Amino acid sequence: PGGPPPGRRVWLLNADLWTQTVSLPSRQVAALNPQELTAALAHEVETFSGLSAVDSVLASVPAGRHGTEQSFWVCQAASGELEEAAAAVQRAGSRLVGLCHPGGLARPITLPAEEPWQRVELWPDAIVLVHREPGQPAQVAVINADPEQGRWQGDVEAWRKKLQADCPWETRMVSGELTTFAADGTPTGILEEVKALPAWLTAWATELAGRQPAVPVLRPAPLPMSAATRRLISGSIAAASLLVCLTDHLVVSRDWAAVKAEYDALHARLNRATALANEKRKLDEEIAALTKEMGPLTTKIEQCQGSLATHRKRKAQLLALLAELRPEDLVVQQIEADSTALAVIGLSVSPQAVHAFAAQLEQKVRALAWSVPAPKVTARKQLSNGGPWDFEIRLQEVVPPLPGAERVPPRGSGSSEPVYD
């Protein structure tokens, strides 16, 4: 608010867009046209992105070849999100040219472009790796992980060793700070966020100004003509038609009777136009009423999308919790799912470790809408103390009650006593 208005052409960079690198057999890629390739990539990433291949838009660019496979850097968004962004930009008086993830820019910020270079970019939900040789397309790799967990360094080192390229690199931190390293890993410079951001955006503007940017760009479909513009064009056409007809009849015939007949015809057209205008006004009122009814439905849809996003992430969060809380004398062997719960199955040298593990897990998974009843522990009786013990810890769905409704505990929960076989 209060800043300068946007330009006529607008590009949006959104770090929340889903992005990843995907590999397909080179022989399969060679047989596909661009539309078929986009459809194949959309179905390939549907499981990972959680976005339907039918109700989403996807863009891709080649990201290097590895053996018999061709890698593609893809970016995907729900169709509705792209349409909403285009409409918002149009309301501001501009036109949305494209939507991109801000990572993977194929231009160096602080290093010379005429020499080999690399960049490691840390974004909230992804690590983007870029390598480029002079005169060659950039090679891009994406690691879908949270940089704050600190598990990405090993993947980055493996990627650099695979490339076998001894060259300087840049590292962009989540905070926006840009650090430059020599080929031997010695830091050679730091660009603070306040200076790095303008340099970053300038490089992006240069890239997007080209005829074919080396990044996946989601481009919106042309927006329909506004109602006001349609009315203006229709009115102009009607006025022009009326003027041409009237002039033609005045020139061709001076007969009053002919002029009177033409006048009557035009008057009848005016009456029909007036009737149509009244009908249009009623339709506009109906549209306004329907728009008002859509408000609560839109809110409900947004709430459902938020809940869906939470459920998509919670299985990954569960895996992280199992790795964090598991004691040394307990092994998780498998995770099974049925219609009512997830079952964590494993083996322990003592039943006490199982119950302690289940108690800690219960505290952590409440925020993920799961409850943990008492675990089931079965002794194998192979040792003098009865062990080892097979165990099963079930995570049951917790459905929030409707406002004013009495809370009903999930099926099988409510018992804190151990279950032994």
C-alpha positions in Angstrom: 0.0 0.0 0.0 1.2 3.5 -0.9 3.9 2.2 -3.3 4.1 2.7 -7.0 1.6 0.9 -9.2 2.8 -2.3 -10.9 3.8 -2.3 -14.5 1.6 -3.5 -17.4 3.3 -6.9 -17.4 3.8 -8.6 -14.1 5.9 -11.7 -13.1 5.3 -13.3 -9.7 7.9 -15.3 -7.7 6.4 -17.5 -5.1 8.5 -19.8 -2.8 5.4 -21.8 -1.8 5.1 -23.3 -5.3 5.9 -27.0 -5.5 9.1 -27.7 -7.4 11.2 -30.8 -8.0 13.5 -32.4 -10.5 12.1 -35.6 -12.2 13.9 -38.1 -14.5 12.3 -40.0 -17.4 13.9 -42.5 -19.9 15.4 -40.6 -22.8 13.8 -42.9 -25.4 10.4 -42.2 -23.9 10.9 -38.5 -23.9 12.0 -38.5 -27.6 8.7 -40.0 -28.6 6.5 -37.3 -26.9 5.4 -33.9 -28.2 5.4 -30.9 -25.7 1.8 -31.5 -24.6 2.3 -35.2 -24.1 5.5 -34.6 -22.1 3.7 -32.1 -19.8 1.0 -34.7 -19.2 3.5 -37.4 -18.5 5.4 -35.3 -16.0 2.2 -34.2 -14.3 1.2 -37.9 -13.7 4.8 -38.7 -12.6 4.8 -36.1 -9.8 1.1 -36.4 -8.8 2.0 -38.7 -5.8 4.8 -36.4 -4.6 3.2 -33.0 -5.0 -0.3 -34.0 -3.9 -1.8 -32.0 -6.9 -4.1 -33.6 -9.4 -2.7 -34.0 -12.9 -6.1 -32.9 -14.2 -6.7 -29.8 -12.0 -3.2 -28.4 -12.0 -0.8 -26.6 -14.3 2.8 -27.7 -14.8 5.8 -26.2 -16.5 9.2 -27.8 -17.1 12.7 -27.2 -18.5 15.4 -29.7 -19.2 17.8 -30.1 -16.2 20.6 -32.3 -17.6 21.0 -35.9 -18.8 22.3 -38.7 -16.6 23.0 -41.9 -18.4 19.9 -43.1 -20.2 17.6 -40.7 -18.4 16.7 -37.1 -19.1 16.1 -34.9 -16.0 13.5 -32.1 -16.0 13.0 -29.3 -13.5 9.3 -28.9 -12.9 7.1 -26.4 -11.2 3.4 -27.1 -10.4 0.4 -25.3 -9.0 -3.4 -25.8 -8.7 -5.3 -24.3 -11.6 -7.4 -22.3 -9.3 -4.4 -20.7 -7.6 -3.0 -19.5 -11.0 -6.4 -18.2 -12.0 -6.8 -16.3 -8.8 -3.3 -14.7 -9.1 -4.1 -13.7 -12.7 -7.4 -12.1 -11.6 -5.7 -10.2 -8.7 -3.1 -8.8 -11.1 -5.8 -7.8 -13.6 -7.7 -6.0 -10.9 -4.6 -3.9 -10.2 -4.6 -2.8 -13.8 -1.8 -5.2 -15.1 -1.5 -8.5 -16.8 0.2 -11.6 -15.2 2.8 -12.9 -17.6 4.0 -15.9 -15.5 4.4 -17.5 -12.1 7.7 -19.0 -11.0 9.5 -20.4 -8.0 12.3 -17.9 -7.0 14.9 -20.7 -6.8 17.1 -22.2 -9.6 18.0 -18.9 -11.3 20.5 -19.9 -14.1 22.6 -16.7 -13.6 25.4 -16.1 -11.0 24.9 -13.2 -8.6 28.5 -12.6 -7.4 30.5 -15.0 -9.6 31.7 -14.4 -13.2 29.4 -16.0 -15.7 32.2 -16.9 -18.1 33.6 -19.5 -15.7 32.0 -22.7 -14.2 30.0 -21.9 -11.1 27.5 -23.5 -8.6 24.9 -22.2 -6.2 23.2 -23.8 -3.2 19.9 -22.1 -2.4 18.0 -22.7 0.9 14.3 -22.0 0.7 11.6 -22.7 3.4 10.7 -26.2 2.0 13.4 -27.0 -0.5 17.1 -26.9 -1.3 17.8 -25.9 -5.0 21.2 -26.8 -6.5 22.4 -25.1 -9.7 25.6 -25.9 -11.7 26.5 -24.3 -15.0 29.3 -24.5 -17.4 30.0 -21.6 -19.9 27.8 -21.9 -23.0 25.9 -25.0 -21.5 22.4 -25.3 -20.1 22.2 -25.2 -16.3 21.9 -28.5 -14.4 19.4 -28.2 -11.6 18.6 -30.5 -8.7 15.9 -30.0 -6.0 15.9 -31.6 -2.5 12.5 -31.4 -0.9 13.5 -30.9 2.8 13.4 -28.2 5.5 16.8 -26.6 5.6 16.4 -26.0 9.4 16.6 -29.7 10.0 20.2 -29.7 8.9 20.0 -33.0 6.9 20.7 -31.5 3.5 24.5 -31.0 3.7 25.2 -34.7 2.9 22.9 -34.6 -0.2 24.7 -31.4 -1.4 28.1 -32.9 -1.0 27.0 -36.0 -2.9 25.6 -33.9 -5.7 28.8 -31.9 -6.0 30.9 -35.1 -6.1 28.7 -36.6 -8.7 29.3 -33.6 -11.0 33.1 -33.8 -10.5 33.3 -30.1 -11.0 35.9 -28.1 -8.9 34.6 -24.6 -9.1 33.5 -21.7 -6.8 30.0 -21.5 -5.5 27.4 -19.3 -3.9 25.2 -20.2 -1.0 21.9 -18.4 -0.4 20.6 -18.7 3.1 16.9 -18.8 4.1 17.4 -15.3 5.5 18.4 -14.0 2.0 22.1 -13.6 2.8 24.4 -14.6 0.0 27.9 -16.1 0.8 30.6 -16.8 -1.9 33.1 -19.7 -1.6 36.3 -20.5 -3.5 36.7 -23.9 -5.1 38.5 -25.1 -2.0 35.6 -24.1 0.3 37.2 -20.9 1.6 34.6 -18.1 2.1 35.5 -15.1 -0.1 32.6 -12.7 0.5 29.2 -12.1 2.1 26.4 -10.1 0.6 23.8 -9.1 3.3 20.1 -9.5 2.6 19.5 -5.8 2.1 22.0 -5.9 -0.8 21.5 -9.4 -2.0 17.7 -9.0 -2.6 18.1 -6.2 -5.3 20.9 -8.1 -7.0 18.7 -11.3 -7.0 15.7 -9.5 -8.4 17.7 -7.7 -11.0 19.2 -11.0 -12.2 15.6 -12.5 -12.3 14.4 -9.5 -14.3 17.2 -10.1 -16.8 16.4 -13.8 -17.1 12.6 -13.3 -17.6 13.2 -10.5 -20.2 14.6 -13.1 -22.5 12.6 -14.9 -25.2 13.0 -18.3 -23.5 13.8 -18.2 -19.8 15.8 -21.2 -18.5 13.3 -21.7 -15.7 9.9 -23.4 -15.5 7.2 -20.7 -15.9 3.5 -21.2 -15.2 1.7 -19.1 -17.7 -2.0 -18.2 -17.1 -4.7 -18.7 -19.8 -5.9 -15.5 -21.3 -8.5 -13.9 -19.0 -12.0 -13.3 -20.5 -13.0 -9.7 -21.5 -14.5 -7.8 -18.6 -18.3 -7.0 -18.6 -17.6 -3.2 -18.9 -15.4 -3.7 -22.0 -18.0 -5.9 -23.6 -20.7 -3.3 -22.9 -18.5 -0.6 -24.4 -17.8 -2.5 -27.5 -21.4 -3.5 -28.0 -22.5 0.1 -27.5 -20.0 1.3 -30.0 -21.0 -1.2 -32.6 -24.7 -0.4 -32.0 -24.1 3.3 -32.3 -22.0 2.9 -35.5 -24.7 0.6 -37.0 -27.3 3.2 -36.2 -25.3 6.0 -37.8 -24.5 4.1 -41.0 -28.2 3.0 -41.4 -29.5 6.4 -40.8 -27.1 8.1 -43.2 -27.7 5.6 -45.9 -31.4 6.1 -45.8 -31.2 9.9 -45.8 -28.9 9.9 -48.9 -30.7 7.2 -50.9 -34.2 8.4 -50.4 -35.7 11.8 -49.8 -39.2 10.4 -49.6 -40.8 11.3 -46.3 -42.7 8.1 -46.3 -39.6 6.0 -46.6 -37.9 8.1 -43.9 -40.9 7.6 -41.6 -40.9 3.9 -42.2 -37.2 3.7 -41.3 -37.9 5.8 -38.2 -40.6 3.4 -37.1 -38.2 0.4 -37.6 -35.5 2.1 -35.5 -38.0 3.0 -32.8 -39.0 -0.7 -32.6 -35.4 -1.7 -32.3 -35.0 0.8 -29.5 -37.9 -0.7 -27.6 -36.3 -4.2 -28.0 -33.0 -2.8 -26.8 -34.7 -1.3 -23.8 -36.3 -4.6 -22.9 -33.0 -6.3 -23.3 -31.4 -3.7 -21.0 -34.1 -4.4 -18.3 -33.5 -8.1 -18.6 -29.7 -7.6 -18.3 -30.3 -5.5 -15.1 -32.2 -8.4 -13.6 -29.5 -10.8 -14.5 -26.9 -8.5 -12.9 -28.9 -8.5 -9.7 -29.1 -12.3 -9.8 -25.3 -12.5 -10.3 -24.7 -10.2 -7.3 -26.9 -12.4 -5.2 -25.1 -15.6 -6.3 -21.8 -13.9 -5.6 -22.9 -13.1 -2.1 -23.9 -16.7 -1.5 -20.5 -17.9 -2.8 -18.7 -16.1 0.0 -19.4 -18.6 2.8 -18.7 -21.5 0.4 -15.3 -20.0 -0.5 -14.5 -19.7 3.2 -15.4 -23.4 3.7 -13.3 -24.4 0.8 -10.3 -22.5 2.1 -10.7 -24.2 5.5 -10.9 -27.6 3.9 -7.8 -26.9 1.8 -5.9 -25.9 5.1 -7.0 -29.2 6.8 -6.0 -31.1 3.7 -2.5 -29.5 3.7 -2.0 -30.5 7.3 -3.0 -34.1 6.6 -0.6 -34.3 3.7 2.3 -33.3 5.8 1.6 -35.3 9.0 2.8 -38.7 7.8 6.2 -37.2 7.1 6.1 -35.5 10.5 5.2 -38.9 12.0 8.3 -40.5 10.5 10.5 -37.7 11.9 8.9 -38.2 15.4 9.6 -42.0 15.2 13.2 -41.4 14.4 13.5 -38.7 17.2 11.7 -40.6 20.0 12.7 -44.2 19.4 14.9 -45.6 22.2 18.0 -47.6 21.4 16.6 -51.0 22.6 13.5 -50.8 20.4 13.2 -51.3 16.6 10.4 -50.1 14.4 9.9 -52.8 11.7 6.9 -51.6 9.7 4.0 -49.2 9.6 0.6 -50.5 8.4 -2.6 -48.7 7.8 -6.2 -49.8 7.8 -9.5 -47.9 7.6 -9.4 -46.7 11.2 -5.7 -46.3 12.2 -2.0 -46.5 11.5 -0.1 -49.3 13.3 3.5 -48.9 14.2 4.9 -52.5 14.5 8.3 -53.5 15.9 10.4 -55.4 18.4 11.8 -54.4 21.8 14.0 -56.0 24.4 11.8 -54.7 27.2 8.0 -53.9 27.5 8.9 -50.8 29.5 10.6 -49.3 26.5 7.5 -49.8 24.4 5.2 -48.1 26.9 7.6 -45.2 27.4 7.9 -44.8 23.6 4.1 -44.9 23.2 3.6 -42.3 26.0 6.1 -39.9 24.3 4.4 -40.5 21.0 1.0 -39.8 22.4 2.1 -36.3 23.5 3.6 -35.4 20.2 0.9 -36.7 17.8 -2.1 -35.0 19.5 -1.3 -31.9 17.4 -1.6 -34.1 14.2 -5.1 -35.3 15.1 -4.0 -38.8 16.3 -4.5 -40.5 19.6 -2.4 -43.4 21.0 -4.2 -46.0 23.1 -2.2 -48.5 25.2 0.2 -50.5 23.0 -0.2 -54.3 22.5 2.9 -56.2 23.7 3.5 -59.9 23.0 6.4 -61.8 24.5 8.3 -64.2 22.3 9.7 -66.0 25.4 13.1 -66.7 23.9 15.1 -65.1 26.8 15.0 -65.8 30.5 13.1 -62.6 31.1 10.4 -63.6 28.6 11.7 -61.3 25.8 12.1 -60.2 23.3 8.6 -58.5 22.9 6.7 -57.8 19.7 4.7 -54.6 20.0 2.0 -52.8 18.0 1.2 -49.1 18.7 -1.9 -47.9 17.0 -2.5 -44.2 16.0 -6.2 -43.5 15.7 -7.8 -40.6 14.0 -9.2 -37.9 16.2 -12.2 -36.2 14.5 -12.9 -32.7 16.0 -16.5 -32.6 17.3 -19.1 -30.2 15.7 -19.8 -27.0 17.7 -22.1 -27.8 20.6 -21.8 -31.6 20.1 -20.7 -33.9 22.9 -17.1 -35.2 22.3 -17.0 -38.9 21.6 -13.6 -40.6 22.2 -12.1 -42.4 19.2 -12.8 -46.2 18.9 -10.4 -48.2 21.0 -9.0 -45.2 23.0 -9.4 -44.3 26.6 -7.5 -47.2 28.1 -4.1 -46.4 29.7 -3.5 -49.9 31.0 -0.8 -52.0 29.1 -2.1 -54.8 26.9 -0.1 -58.1 27.1 -0.4 -61.4 25.2 
